[in-house]
Amino acid sequence: AFSPDGTTLVSGDKGKTIVLWDVASRKQRDILGHTGNVTSVAFSPDGAMLASGDENKTVVLWDIARRQQRDTLEGHKDRIQTVAFSPDGTTLASGSDDNNVVFWDVARQKRLTTLKGHTEYVQSVAFSPDGSMLASGSSDDTVILWEVASRKRLTTLKGHTDYVLAGSFSPDGSMLASGSSDNTVILWEVASRERLTTLEGHTGNVTSVAFSPDGETLASGSSDNTIILWEVESRKRLTTLKGHTDWVQSVSFSPDGTMLASGAEDGTVLLWRSFAK
């Protein structure tokens, strides 16, 4: 994940470390130690904090300026799979193998509520750009849209035929992309809750999806070791990026849209010149 100002890139290596990279120099800036194997990382919108989830059922909040742990959030009963900050930075969502999503109050480091609706592991969480909704993807093959204010389920999106591993809203909030172990990406229209199209091209699990800042390009990373860039409007494949030698686990556009970062099981993070305009 890129920091909001685009100067820092963070990666979790499935080991007990988090690496901060200087984007300009392409060099490691810092390494943060973790008590458990890191499964997910996310920057706060102001870039002051980093949240990380691990296999020890905990979420850790880090002070970026001091490079120190600020707080540990405990409440899940199984491994953390995914974390995401709300756009205003006041709430953190975490998804876990305990099948639940937890909302945390970032300032008070308290659990606000537990969202129960999935019947299998929660693999991804993503807030809508206006912060009004959360999308959670699960091993039960569904995506649930939650209303953040009421903490109620709005709808369940059914269309995938295997685990939902990734989710991302378009920058204008009109679309949701979900990636699955059925090797496809589905684009959903948020307002109507209807499937717009299914993007087929990967030969392995789609583990991550990300929209470019202008919303014109979608990147999907896969266990087929590749990243596909899709033109959102035409729903067509623009190009396939090949460079990793193992599963691509994460893809992220820089805030200015000029770069794409990809992290993989081969232990590398690659920076690509973006095809997004």
Secondary structure, 3 states (H helix, E strand, C coil): CECCCCCEEEEECCCCEEEEEECCCCEEEEEEECCCCEEEEEECCCCCEEEEEECCCEEEEEECCCCEEEEEEECCCCCEEEEEECCCCCEEEEEECCCEEEEEECCCCEEEEEEECCCCCEEEEEECCCCCEEEEEECCCEEEEEECCCCEEEEEEECCCCCEEEEEECCCCCEEEEEECCCEEEEEECCCCEEEEEEECCCCCEEEEEECCCCCEEEEEECCCEEEEEECCCCEEEEEEECCCCCEEEEEECCCCCEEEEEECCCCEEEEECCCC
